[in-house]
Amino acid sequence: MGRKPTPTEKRVTLSGVSWQAFEELLGELGTERTARMTYDRGKLEMMTPLEEHDRCNRLIESLILVIADELYLKIQSLGSVLLTLPEVGRAIQPEGAYSLSEVRLTKRAEMDMSRVAPPDLAVEIAINVGKLDLFSMYASMGVPELWFYLTTVGDDVLKGNLQIFQLQGDRYVETANSRLFPTLPGKRILEFLEQSDTIGLAQALTVLRDWAKKQL
C-alpha cells in the first residue's frame, strides 16, 4: 500500500465580497462553522483547520491556564472567537483568545471591537501563512499581545517556531517574553510543546508547574 498523502492547510481567498455578504455568510454557516474566517475590506479568506491546529492550540491553552493559575490571574478563554470591526470592514478569527476581564459572547461567538475591549492575548497557529496582513488587522483592533506559532504537519508539528509580539502604537514589535506573563519567555513555550510530545502532556504540565513556582 502507498503512503497516505500528507494533509495540507486549505485556504480559499475571495475578492469583492461586501461586508453585508460576509455577514450573510456567517449567518448561513451558523455557530457550528468549522472554517476560520478572515475578512479585510472586501477580501475574504476561509481556512479549514487541520488536526495539527487543534492539537497545538490545546497544548498552548494548557500552558496559559497553568501559568495564569500560578500567577493568580483570573483569565477567561474565549476560544476561536471572531473579532470584528464593522466600521472599517475587518474581521479576524484567532485560534485562541484570552481576556483578564469577564466577556459575554454573542450567540455567534463574536466580539465587536468598537463596543468592547479587545482580548488581552490572541494566539495564531499557521501551517502556511495566508495572503492577508494579520498584524495590521490585530493592531487596528487593539489586541495588546499576539503569539504566532508557525509549524508543519506530521511528526514535527510540535517543533515549530513561536514569536511573541507586543503592540506598540499602531504596530507590533517582537519580544522575547510575554507582557501578560512577564517572566515567561517564548523559548519556554517551545520547550513545553516538545516535552508534551516526548514525555507526555501530564508530565510536561507537572514540569511546567514546578518551573513556574520557581520563576514566576
TITI-711628 format. One line per 4 residues: their letters; for each residue x negated, y, z of C-alpha. Coordinates in Angstrom, 3 decimals, always signed. Each point is the difference from the previous one (the first is absolute). Layout:
<pts>
A = X:Y:Z | ... $
</pts>
This chain:
<pts>
MGRK = +0.000:+0.000:+0.000 | -1.208:+3.535:-0.755 | -0.517:+2.634:+2.642 | +2.962:+2.126:+0.950 $
PTPT = -0.292:+3.493:-1.477 | -1.053:+2.701:+2.446 | +2.953:+2.290:+0.786 | -0.436:+3.638:-0.886 $
EKRV = +1.567:+3.144:+1.342 | +2.879:+0.967:-2.283 | +0.457:+3.723:-0.609 | +2.438:+1.718:-2.302 $
TLSG = -0.338:+3.739:-0.661 | +2.757:+2.003:-1.660 | +0.006:+3.641:-1.087 | +2.861:+2.446:-0.414 $
VSWQ = +1.985:-1.342:+2.949 | +2.095:+2.687:+1.692 | +0.337:+0.178:+3.769 | +3.708:-0.728:-0.381 $
AFEE = -0.772:-3.146:-1.998 | -2.536:-1.023:+2.656 | +2.624:+0.487:+2.736 | +2.495:-2.075:-1.973 $
LLGE = -2.565:-2.775:-0.436 | -0.643:-0.068:+3.746 | +3.717:-0.293:+0.619 | +0.343:-2.873:-2.462 $
LGTE = -2.962:-1.905:+1.445 | +1.183:+0.499:+3.574 | -1.895:-0.469:+3.234 | -1.132:-3.518:-0.883 $
RTAR = -2.089:+1.094:-2.960 | -3.408:-1.664:-0.213 | -1.710:+2.402:-2.406 | -2.115:+2.814:+1.449 $
MTYD = +1.036:+3.364:-1.415 | -2.161:+3.019:-0.809 | +1.541:+3.027:-1.705 | -1.876:+3.128:-0.989 $
RGKL = +1.860:+2.717:-1.883 | +1.502:-2.096:-2.769 | -2.384:-2.957:+0.139 | +1.193:-3.183:+1.684 $
EMMT = -2.281:-2.863:+0.967 | +1.402:-3.289:+1.245 | -2.288:-2.637:+1.474 | +0.954:-3.500:+1.086 $
PLEE = -2.160:-0.864:+3.035 | -1.826:-3.301:+0.174 | -0.321:-2.306:+2.985 | -3.438:+1.559:+0.537 $
HDRC = +1.595:+3.389:+0.627 | +2.240:-1.364:+2.720 | -2.779:-2.025:+1.601 | -2.369:+2.968:+0.243 $
NRLI = +2.785:+2.273:+1.193 | +1.038:-2.393:+2.789 | -3.577:-0.274:+1.219 | -0.595:+3.754:-0.049 $
ESLI = +3.265:+0.541:+1.866 | -1.088:-2.538:+2.629 | -3.208:+1.982:+0.487 | +1.848:+3.321:+0.236 $
LVIA = +2.431:-1.303:+2.617 | -2.779:-1.476:+2.132 | -2.098:+3.176:-0.095 | +3.054:+2.150:+0.737 $
DELY = +0.850:-2.222:+2.941 | -3.502:+0.335:+1.439 | +0.217:+3.789:-0.389 | +3.465:+0.053:+1.595 $
LKIQ = +1.379:+1.575:-3.155 | +3.657:-0.555:-0.761 | -0.129:-0.501:-3.745 | +2.872:-0.864:-2.322 $
SLGS = -0.496:-2.138:-3.073 | +2.163:+1.379:-2.802 | -0.819:-2.785:-2.423 | -0.138:+0.716:-3.709 $
VLLT = +2.162:+3.116:+0.252 | +0.554:+2.179:-3.067 | -1.319:+3.506:+0.648 | +1.782:+2.569:-2.150 $
LPEV = -0.394:+3.661:-0.862 | +3.056:+0.675:-2.184 | -0.589:+3.711:-0.589 | -3.261:-0.708:-1.836 $
GRAI = +1.010:-3.390:-1.378 | -2.354:-2.315:+1.857 | +0.436:-3.317:+1.787 | -2.500:-2.546:+1.207 $
QPEG = +0.300:-3.314:+1.814 | -3.025:-1.057:+2.060 | -0.582:-3.575:+1.078 | +0.419:+1.145:+3.583 $
AYSL = +0.716:+3.231:+1.846 | -0.322:+0.799:+3.711 | +1.278:+2.808:+2.178 | -0.726:+1.060:+3.575 $
SEVR = +3.471:+1.548:+0.263 | +3.310:-1.800:-0.266 | +1.388:-0.107:-3.527 | +3.481:-1.043:-1.057 $
LTKR = +0.052:-1.285:-3.543 | +2.898:+0.346:-2.416 | +1.778:-3.004:-1.449 | -2.344:-0.034:-2.981 $
AEMD = -3.056:+0.202:+2.260 | -1.045:+3.400:-1.301 | -1.537:+3.071:+1.621 | +0.570:+3.428:-1.519 $
MSRV = -3.240:+1.840:+0.749 | +1.748:+3.372:-0.339 | +2.191:-0.858:+2.996 | -2.106:-2.138:+2.338 $
APPD = -3.598:-0.148:+1.145 | -2.242:-2.281:-2.072 | -1.261:-3.290:+1.455 | -3.323:+0.316:+1.828 $
LAVE = -1.579:-2.754:-2.084 | +0.640:-1.610:-3.380 | -1.654:-3.205:-1.216 | -0.525:-0.688:-3.708 $
IAIN = -1.064:-3.456:-1.199 | -0.913:-0.389:-3.657 | -1.207:-2.790:-2.239 | -0.256:+2.436:-2.896 $
VGKL = +0.150:+3.780:+0.175 | +3.066:+1.481:-1.658 | +0.132:+2.985:-2.349 | +1.658:+2.496:+2.352 $
DLFS = -1.959:+2.227:+2.371 | +0.946:-1.461:+3.383 | -2.281:+2.329:+1.952 | +1.642:+3.117:-1.405 $
MYAS = +3.416:-1.424:+0.774 | -0.799:-0.908:+3.591 | -1.637:+3.397:+0.503 | +3.108:+1.820:-1.255 $
MGVP = +2.011:-1.915:+2.593 | -2.377:+0.881:+2.810 | -0.971:-3.528:+1.058 | -3.010:+0.666:+2.277 $
ELWF = -1.771:-3.353:-0.345 | -0.211:-2.554:-2.805 | -1.610:-3.444:-0.012 | -0.736:-1.299:-3.493 $
YLTT = -0.890:-3.690:-0.338 | -1.084:-1.163:-3.454 | -0.395:-3.737:-0.411 | +0.347:-2.934:-2.403 $
VGDD = +2.183:-3.076:-0.219 | -1.223:-3.410:+1.067 | -2.429:-1.110:+2.699 | -1.670:+3.411:+0.336 $
VLKG = +3.195:+1.926:+0.746 | -1.209:+0.792:+3.546 | -3.379:+1.186:-1.229 | +1.178:+3.200:-1.622 $
NLQI = -1.009:+3.602:+0.532 | +1.798:+2.244:+2.490 | -0.223:+3.793:+0.030 | +1.410:+2.361:+2.610 $
FQLQ = +1.084:+3.448:-1.136 | +0.988:+3.042:+2.062 | +2.099:+2.841:-1.365 | -1.911:+3.278:+0.102 $
GDRY = +1.983:+2.840:-1.496 | +1.469:-1.291:-3.241 | -2.476:-2.834:-0.644 | -1.270:-3.180:+1.598 $
VETA = -3.522:-0.445:+1.317 | -1.447:-3.443:+0.650 | -1.099:-0.629:+3.594 | -1.713:-2.863:+1.792 $
NSRL = +2.500:-0.135:+2.865 | +3.732:+0.270:+0.398 | +1.383:+3.236:+1.442 | +3.005:-1.812:+1.407 $
FPTL = -2.319:-2.473:+1.745 | -3.186:+2.099:+0.396 | -2.398:-2.769:+0.996 | +1.205:-2.428:-2.674 $
PGKR = -2.394:-0.050:-2.972 | +1.055:-1.305:-3.377 | -2.663:-2.707:+0.162 | +1.683:-1.473:+3.099 $
ILEF = +3.236:-0.360:-1.959 | -1.887:-1.915:-2.691 | -1.616:-2.209:+2.645 | +3.429:-0.839:+1.381 $
LEQS = +1.315:-0.953:-3.437 | -2.934:-2.334:-0.615 | +0.225:-1.493:+3.486 | +3.696:-0.731:-0.446 $
DTIG = -1.024:-2.107:-2.990 | -2.990:-1.762:+1.572 | +1.126:-0.604:+3.603 | +3.760:+0.397:-0.355 $
LAQA = +2.341:+2.861:+0.815 | +0.622:-0.905:+3.650 | -3.706:-0.115:+0.831 | -0.732:+3.117:-2.084 $
LTVL = +2.647:+1.914:+1.966 | -1.548:-1.153:+3.285 | -3.437:+1.169:-1.163 | +1.493:+3.301:-1.163 $
RDWA = +1.741:+0.630:+3.314 | -3.204:-0.772:+1.918 | -1.900:+2.415:-2.244 | +2.683:+2.647:+0.441 $
KKQL = -0.153:-0.184:+3.805 | -3.703:+0.760:-0.155 | +0.057:+2.664:-2.706 | +3.244:+1.917:+0.254 $
</pts>
